[in-house]
Amino acid sequence: MRKLTFTALSIFILASLVLAGCAAPATPETIIETVEVEKVVTEEVTVVETQEVIVTQEVIVEVPADVSGVVLPRNETLFFNGYQWSPVVQWNPYSNNANNAMTIVQGANNSSARVTMFETPYMYNMLDGQLYPLLADGDYTWNDEQTEITFNLNPAAMWSDGTPVTADDVAYTFASHLKYETAEGANYKDFIETIEAVDSQTVLVKAKLGADGKVVNPLQLPAYLSNVYVNQKAWTEMLEERAGSDPAAFKADGGEDVVWSGPYTRFFNDDQKVVLVRDEDYWGQDASMWGKLPPPKYLAHTIFADNNAGLVALQAGEVDVSQQFNANVQDLWLVDNLPVSTYLPEAPYSVTASLPTAYYNLKSYGLDNVAVRKAIAIAVDYDTIIANAMTNQSPTFTQVPRSVMNPTEGEQALYDHDAVADLQWAGNDIEGANALLDEAGIVDTDGDGIREIDGQNLSYKALCPNGWSDWQAAIEIVAAAGEKIGIDITTEFPEWGVYQTVFTDAAVNDYDIFMVWSNGAGPTNPWGRVRQFMSSEFVGTSGNWNGNWGGYVNPRADELIALIPNETDQDQLVEYYTELTEIYLTDVPSFTLMYRPDLFHAVNESVWTNFPQGDDGTDPPVPPTNLINGYGMAGLYNLTLVEP
């Protein structure tokens, strides 16, 4: 028998660890493999009614010697929550549905890619809007005609198999995305003509030109460089061979043998946890990049059932970095006196840049009627959502009137507020909603309390993922608004693994109102968010992670969306964005429920400290992207142990 000795005073160990070998990250050492543990309860241990085991003296945990379990030293492990809500599906960076949130997050809908295992040429910083080199060596440059970008790769950049990262890898990655019809191929095929290797270290990105000879969208080229991973050509060729060059098989491959370039790689995962381990040979310790390895040897993520379970773990010091909504987060330090902090010391506690939005399925009966859509939208009590569901971790719609913009100063300057003031609403306008429906002739004719159109009741299902407590509370408030105006709205909360099909596959979407996030800050926003809200290019597509999930079509909106990327005159841009805001608030194809951070950022400093904060004076400033997204990765290298 192998014996692991845990010495602790007043440390709580979950009974699941004692009886079934599950993880207990709060202990000095954590067994992360699920194993059969023989007898652990001794005279020093008392099993209490709450199913916890209180350790007051030294306890010896006996584990069979031949198991594959490992030990995560607490002072070498950084624990997360809020990313992984169900088991990992794949480790294949070409997958459209890897469900691998700790390692594979890239593409047009993200402000920056997650760069733990796979890396991009550049890292986006949402605080200053700049791109910083990662695999690249120095800044990229445009040619005089603004049709091509050239950049060099860092000569130190290496794959995990010890071979160099080359321009051929960059070019072959893009070609493979196109050939095998991945989500990234779909995102960028209309904007990038080719990516070519000039030589082993030099990459040429050619923009796609329109019929007028102009670049279709110059915003998308730098966005690609900070949002899409570089994958190894040799591994991609192996993947092609075993997939028989079939696109479906290519994307469905599990990718367990994938080659990576980042500082961490796969270590362990099951239905309860995901653990990455540091690559001790990571190229980024070269003086040309970070100059050292990141301090945590392990990055671990327990798969919690919901936000409440994740909050309990944060309070207990079992989570270091919390990327989830934590209700009344300020109480953790003001009331509970815990060593917990957020990026900003005052409400809203983080940089709000995203707009979680309720989409209407415009195929649903009655929701093709703008009066119904607007009535629901203006009846919702947003102040209650923000005060209760968001516990004031969002500005109100009185403080930041609704538009297609996030609350940041730069975006708010991009539209004429006065021009659309009469279209904006702050919510809870029950009288106005009822009047709107009455005027449209949408009334209750049979006395059952539900309005009808042509004799059919207006009855809808509204949903969001189970366990996302702030979203669930918001959807319940939407349903309550429906009841006040004679529209029947019931709620459902499927698990994330099921929910994601609700909005990504138009063919199977039979729900009526459903929440989806919006693009936050990024190289293409606010244009990218407007496109996400209203562009008809996404209507009816399957595997759609890009936007317009309700199926809205407006030719003028499409025309404006096409005009913006090549417009350099600021006044003209304001006119375009103002008109798009007017269209959006008039037709109401969807409606934003709250303002929200791109990523929540609360940290417990029981074990690790020196996390990024808004006033910490770092230059460049490290954004609150939880140490693993874009330039937020710089914060990982600043961490130190509270007790070395």
PAGU-434921 format. One record per residue (C-alpha): x, y, z; residue in one letter. Coordinates in steps of 0.25 Angstrom, whole numbers, padded with zeros to 4 digits, always signed. Example, Ala and Ser with C-alpha at 12.3 -4.5 7.8 and 13.67 -1.06 7.14 Angstrom:
BEGIN
+0049-0018+0031a/+0055-0004+0029s/
//
This chain:
BEGIN
+0000+0000+0000m/+0005+0014-0003r/+0002+0024+0008k/-0001+0039+0006l/+0000+0047+0019t/-0008+0059+0021f/-0006+0068+0033t/-0016+0079+0035a/-0023+0086+0046l/-0038+0089+0044s/-0037+0085+0029i/-0050+0080+0023f/-0049+0068+0014i/-0061+0064+0006l/-0066+0050+0009a/-0065+0047-0006s/-0050+0048-0004l/-0051+0039+0008v/-0060+0029+0002l/-0058+0029-0013a/-0044+0036-0015g/-0050+0049-0021c/-0042+0062-0022a/-0041+0071-0009a/-0033+0083-0014p/-0033+0090-0001a/-0024+0080+0006t/-0009+0082+0005p/-0009+0070-0005e/-0020+0066-0014t/-0022+0053-0021i/-0028+0056-0034i/-0030+0042-0040e/-0043+0035-0036t/-0038+0022-0028v/-0044+0012-0019e/-0039+0016-0005v/-0039+0006+0006e/-0043+0010+0020k/-0039+0024+0024v/-0049+0027+0036v/-0041+0025+0049t/-0043+0030+0063e/-0037+0043+0059e/-0048+0045+0049v/-0063+0048+0051t/-0073+0047+0040v/-0083+0058+0042v/-0098+0059+0037e/-0093+0069+0026t/-0085+0058+0019q/-0072+0065+0022e/-0061+0059+0030v/-0054+0068+0040i/-0039+0066+0041v/-0034+0070+0055t/-0021+0062+0055q/-0012+0055+0046e/-0020+0045+0037v/-0013+0035+0028i/-0020+0032+0015v/-0017+0019+0009e/-0017+0017-0006v/-0014+0005-0014p/+0000+0005-0019a/-0003+0001-0033d/-0013+0012-0037v/-0011+0022-0047s/-0015+0033-0038g/-0005+0045-0036v/-0004+0056-0025v/-0005+0070-0028l/+0003+0078-0018p/-0006+0090-0014r/+0006+0100-0015n/+0008+0096-0029e/-0006+0096-0034t/-0015+0107-0039l/-0030+0103-0038f/-0041+0110-0047f/-0056+0109-0048n/-0066+0115-0058g/-0060+0109-0071y/-0063+0095-0071q/-0077+0091-0069w/-0077+0076-0074s/-0067+0066-0078p/-0056+0069-0089v/-0060+0063-0103v/-0047+0065-0111q/-0033+0070-0111w/-0033+0073-0126n/-0031+0088-0128p/-0039+0087-0142y/-0051+0082-0135s/-0064+0090-0135n/-0069+0084-0122n/-0057+0080-0114a/-0064+0085-0101n/-0050+0087-0095n/-0050+0100-0089a/-0037+0100-0082m/-0029+0098-0095t/-0038+0101-0108i/-0045+0114-0109v/-0042+0122-0122q/-0049+0128-0133g/-0057+0141-0137a/-0067+0141-0125n/-0055+0142-0114n/-0048+0155-0111s/-0035+0146-0110s/-0031+0132-0111a/-0028+0123-0099r/-0014+0120-0100v/-0010+0110-0090t/-0007+0098-0099m/-0009+0104-0113f/-0003+0117-0117e/-0007+0129-0127t/+0003+0138-0134p/-0001+0150-0125y/-0009+0152-0112m/-0020+0162-0111y/-0021+0172-0099n/-0035+0177-0097m/-0030+0189-0088l/-0022+0196-0099d/-0027+0189-0112g/-0012+0185-0115q/-0007+0172-0121l/+0006+0166-0114y/+0015+0156-0120p/+0014+0141-0115l/+0018+0132-0126l/+0021+0144-0135a/+0034+0152-0134d/+0031+0167-0133g/+0019+0174-0139d/+0012+0171-0152y/+0013+0181-0164t/+0003+0184-0175w/+0007+0187-0189n/+0005+0200-0195d/-0008+0196-0202e/-0013+0191-0189q/-0016+0177-0195t/-0006+0168-0189e/+0000+0166-0175i/+0014+0161-0173t/+0020+0156-0159f/+0031+0147-0155n/+0031+0136-0145l/+0040+0135-0133n/+0052+0126-0136p/+0051+0121-0122a/+0037+0116-0124a/+0036+0100-0123m/+0026+0089-0123w/+0025+0079-0112s/+0033+0069-0120d/+0045+0078-0121g/+0043+0083-0136t/+0042+0098-0139p/+0029+0105-0141v/+0030+0110-0156t/+0023+0118-0166a/+0018+0105-0173d/+0011+0101-0160d/+0003+0115-0161v/+0000+0113-0175a/-0004+0099-0174y/-0013+0102-0162t/-0021+0112-0170f/-0022+0103-0182a/-0027+0092-0174s/-0038+0100-0167h/-0043+0103-0181l/-0042+0089-0187k/-0049+0082-0175y/-0059+0093-0173e/-0056+0096-0159t/-0063+0107-0151a/-0050+0115-0153e/-0050+0113-0168g/-0065+0118-0168a/-0061+0130-0160n/-0050+0135-0169y/-0052+0129-0183k/-0059+0141-0187d/-0048+0151-0182f/-0034+0144-0184i/-0030+0139-0198e/-0018+0131-0194t/-0007+0130-0184i/+0006+0127-0190e/+0020+0123-0185a/+0030+0133-0191v/+0041+0126-0184d/+0042+0117-0171s/+0040+0129-0162q/+0032+0139-0170t/+0017+0138-0172v/+0009+0146-0183l/-0006+0148-0180v/-0013+0152-0193k/-0027+0159-0191a/-0039+0155-0200k/-0043+0166-0209l/-0057+0170-0213g/-0062+0172-0227a/-0058+0187-0226d/-0044+0183-0223g/-0044+0187-0208k/-0041+0178-0197v/-0054+0171-0192v/-0051+0174-0177n/-0037+0178-0172p/-0042+0176-0158l/-0042+0161-0159q/-0027+0159-0163l/-0021+0164-0149p/-0033+0157-0143a/-0029+0144-0149y/-0015+0146-0144l/-0019+0147-0129s/-0031+0138-0129n/-0027+0125-0137v/-0017+0115-0133y/-0005+0111-0141v/-0005+0095-0142n/+0007+0087-0146q/+0007+0083-0161k/+0012+0069-0158a/+0002+0066-0148w/-0009+0071-0157t/-0004+0062-0168e/-0005+0050-0159m/-0019+0054-0155l/-0023+0055-0170e/-0018+0041-0172e/-0026+0034-0162r/-0038+0043-0165a/-0037+0038-0179g/-0038+0053-0183s/-0052+0053-0179d/-0056+0066-0173p/-0066+0060-0162a/-0056+0050-0158a/-0045+0060-0158f/-0052+0069-0148k/-0058+0058-0140a/-0044+0052-0137d/-0041+0052-0122g/-0027+0058-0124g/-0021+0051-0112e/-0007+0050-0119d/-0008+0065-0123v/+0005+0073-0123v/+0005+0086-0116w/+0014+0099-0114s/+0008+0105-0101g/+0013+0104-0087p/+0003+0094-0082y/-0002+0080-0088t/-0013+0070-0084r/-0010+0062-0071f/-0023+0057-0067f/-0038+0058-0069n/-0051+0051-0066d/-0065+0055-0063d/-0061+0062-0050q/-0049+0070-0054k/-0038+0074-0064v/-0024+0076-0061v/-0013+0082-0069l/+0002+0080-0066v/+0013+0090-0069r/+0023+0086-0081d/+0036+0087-0074e/+0042+0089-0088d/+0033+0100-0092y/+0040+0109-0102w/+0034+0122-0096g/+0044+0122-0085q/+0054+0127-0095d/+0059+0141-0092a/+0052+0146-0105s/+0038+0143-0099m/+0034+0141-0084w/+0048+0137-0079g/+0043+0127-0070k/+0033+0116-0068l/+0020+0120-0062p/+0020+0117-0046p/+0008+0108-0045p/+0012+0094-0050k/-0002+0089-0051y/-0015+0096-0056l/-0027+0089-0050a/-0042+0091-0052h/-0053+0083-0045t/-0066+0082-0052i/-0076+0088-0042f/-0091+0085-0043a/-0094+0100-0043d/-0090+0114-0039n/-0093+0111-0024n/-0084+0099-0024a/-0073+0107-0030g/-0075+0119-0020l/-0074+0109-0008v/-0061+0104-0014a/-0056+0119-0016l/-0059+0122-0001q/-0052+0109+0004a/-0040+0113-0004g/-0042+0101-0013e/-0042+0111-0025v/-0032+0121-0028d/-0037+0128-0040v/-0053+0128-0042s/-0058+0131-0056q/-0073+0130-0052q/-0083+0139-0047f/-0082+0140-0031n/-0094+0146-0025a/-0091+0158-0016n/-0076+0155-0018v/-0073+0167-0009q/-0078+0160+0003d/-0067+0150+0002l/-0057+0161+0007w/-0066+0171+0013l/-0075+0161+0021v/-0067+0148+0021d/-0053+0154+0022n/-0048+0145+0012l/-0035+0148+0004p/-0044+0149-0008v/-0043+0161-0018s/-0048+0165-0032t/-0041+0173-0043y/-0048+0186-0039l/-0050+0188-0024p/-0064+0195-0026e/-0076+0191-0034a/-0077+0186-0045p/-0064+0179-0040y/-0059+0176-0054s/-0059+0182-0068v/-0072+0180-0074t/-0071+0178-0089a/-0081+0167-0092s/-0096+0167-0094l/-0103+0154-0091p/-0115+0154-0100t/-0129+0148-0101a/-0131+0143-0115y/-0145+0141-0122y/-0146+0129-0131n/-0153+0137-0142l/-0159+0123-0147k/-0167+0122-0134s/-0182+0126-0136y/-0184+0140-0133g/-0170+0144-0131l/-0169+0149-0145d/-0178+0160-0141n/-0170+0172-0136v/-0181+0177-0126a/-0179+0163-0119v/-0164+0164-0118r/-0164+0178-0114k/-0175+0177-0103a/-0167+0166-0097i/-0154+0173-0097a/-0160+0186-0091i/-0167+0179-0080a/-0155+0172-0074v/-0151+0178-0061d/-0136+0180-0064y/-0133+0187-0051d/-0137+0174-0044t/-0128+0166-0053i/-0117+0175-0050i/-0120+0177-0035a/-0123+0162-0032n/-0118+0153-0043a/-0106+0161-0045m/-0105+0167-0031t/-0101+0180-0037n/-0089+0174-0045q/-0094+0182-0057s/-0098+0196-0060p/-0113+0198-0062t/-0119+0202-0075f/-0122+0216-0069t/-0107+0218-0066q/-0103+0212-0080v/-0115+0213-0089p/-0117+0201-0099r/-0111+0200-0112s/-0102+0191-0120v/-0090+0196-0112m/-0083+0191-0099n/-0081+0201-0088p/-0067+0204-0091t/-0064+0218-0094e/-0058+0215-0108g/-0071+0208-0112e/-0080+0218-0106q/-0074+0229-0114a/-0078+0222-0127l/-0092+0225-0128y/-0101+0237-0127d/-0109+0235-0113h/-0119+0246-0116d/-0123+0241-0129a/-0128+0228-0123v/-0132+0233-0110a/-0147+0231-0113d/-0145+0216-0116l/-0137+0212-0104q/-0144+0206-0092w/-0140+0203-0078a/-0151+0193-0075g/-0162+0189-0066n/-0172+0197-0075d/-0184+0188-0074i/-0194+0199-0077e/-0186+0202-0090g/-0185+0187-0094a/-0200+0185-0092n/-0203+0197-0100a/-0194+0193-0111l/-0201+0179-0112l/-0215+0185-0111d/-0212+0194-0122e/-0207+0183-0131a/-0220+0175-0128g/-0213+0164-0121i/-0223+0162-0110v/-0228+0151-0101d/-0242+0147-0107t/-0245+0134-0099d/-0243+0139-0085g/-0231+0130-0081d/-0222+0141-0079g/-0213+0138-0091i/-0213+0147-0103r/-0215+0141-0117e/-0212+0143-0131i/-0222+0137-0141d/-0228+0129-0129g/-0214+0123-0125q/-0209+0126-0111n/-0196+0133-0110l/-0188+0122-0102s/-0173+0121-0102y/-0162+0113-0096k/-0150+0122-0091a/-0137+0115-0086l/-0122+0116-0083c/-0112+0106-0078p/-0114+0100-0064n/-0105+0104-0053g/-0103+0118-0059w/-0110+0124-0047s/-0110+0139-0052d/-0115+0135-0066w/-0126+0126-0060q/-0130+0137-0051a/-0131+0146-0063a/-0139+0137-0071i/-0149+0135-0059e/-0151+0150-0059i/-0153+0150-0074v/-0164+0139-0072a/-0170+0148-0061a/-0171+0160-0070a/-0179+0151-0080g/-0189+0148-0069e/-0192+0162-0067k/-0195+0165-0081i/-0203+0153-0085g/-0192+0144-0091i/-0189+0131-0086d/-0174+0128-0084i/-0169+0116-0077t/-0154+0113-0074t/-0145+0101-0076e/-0131+0099-0072f/-0124+0088-0080p/-0110+0084-0077e/-0099+0091-0085w/-0096+0079-0093g/-0110+0079-0098v/-0112+0094-0098y/-0101+0098-0108q/-0109+0090-0119t/-0121+0100-0116v/-0115+0111-0123f/-0104+0105-0132t/-0112+0097-0141d/-0124+0105-0147a/-0130+0092-0152a/-0133+0086-0139v/-0136+0099-0131n/-0150+0098-0127d/-0149+0107-0115y/-0154+0121-0115d/-0146+0130-0106i/-0132+0126-0102f/-0120+0133-0096m/-0106+0134-0103v/-0094+0143-0100w/-0089+0154-0109s/-0075+0158-0114n/-0069+0166-0103g/-0056+0174-0106a/-0047+0170-0118g/-0040+0174-0131p/-0053+0174-0139t/-0063+0180-0129n/-0073+0187-0129p/-0074+0182-0143w/-0073+0168-0140g/-0084+0169-0129r/-0093+0176-0139v/-0091+0165-0149r/-0093+0155-0138q/-0107+0162-0135f/-0112+0164-0149m/-0104+0158-0161s/-0113+0149-0170s/-0100+0141-0174e/-0102+0132-0162f/-0117+0129-0164v/-0121+0115-0165g/-0107+0110-0163t/-0103+0098-0155s/-0091+0097-0145g/-0093+0112-0144n/-0085+0118-0133w/-0084+0132-0140n/-0097+0139-0138g/-0111+0143-0142n/-0117+0131-0135w/-0131+0135-0137g/-0131+0136-0152g/-0133+0151-0154y/-0132+0157-0168v/-0131+0172-0172n/-0124+0176-0185p/-0121+0190-0180r/-0114+0184-0168a/-0106+0175-0176d/-0102+0186-0185e/-0097+0195-0173l/-0089+0183-0167i/-0082+0181-0181a/-0079+0196-0181l/-0073+0198-0168i/-0059+0190-0168p/-0054+0199-0180n/-0059+0212-0174e/-0048+0221-0168t/-0056+0234-0166d/-0060+0234-0152q/-0072+0243-0154d/-0077+0233-0165q/-0075+0221-0155l/-0083+0228-0145v/-0094+0230-0155e/-0094+0215-0159y/-0094+0210-0145y/-0105+0220-0141t/-0114+0215-0152e/-0111+0200-0148l/-0115+0203-0134t/-0128+0209-0139e/-0131+0197-0147i/-0127+0188-0135y/-0136+0196-0125l/-0148+0197-0135t/-0148+0182-0140d/-0144+0176-0127v/-0138+0163-0133p/-0132+0161-0119s/-0131+0168-0106f/-0119+0170-0096t/-0122+0166-0082l/-0110+0172-0075m/-0096+0176-0077y/-0085+0166-0073r/-0070+0164-0073p/-0064+0157-0084d/-0059+0148-0073l/-0062+0149-0058f/-0050+0150-0050h/-0050+0147-0035a/-0038+0142-0028v/-0035+0135-0015n/-0021+0139-0010e/-0020+0128+0001s/-0009+0121-0007v/-0005+0129-0019w/-0004+0145-0019t/+0000+0156-0029n/-0012+0154-0038f/-0015+0165-0048p/-0023+0177-0043q/-0028+0190-0049g/-0019+0199-0042d/-0007+0190-0041d/+0002+0199-0050g/+0007+0188-0059t/+0011+0193-0073d/+0005+0188-0082p/-0007+0186-0073p/-0011+0172-0071v/-0026+0170-0074p/-0035+0162-0065p/-0036+0150-0074t/-0032+0140-0063n/-0017+0138-0067l/-0020+0129-0079i/-0027+0137-0090n/-0019+0146-0099g/-0010+0156-0092y/-0016+0152-0079g/-0006+0141-0080m/+0005+0151-0075a/-0002+0151-0062g/+0001+0136-0060l/+0016+0139-0060y/+0014+0149-0049n/+0008+0140-0038l/+0015+0137-0026t/+0012+0128-0014l/+0006+0134-0001v/+0016+0125+0007e/+0028+0121-0002p/
//
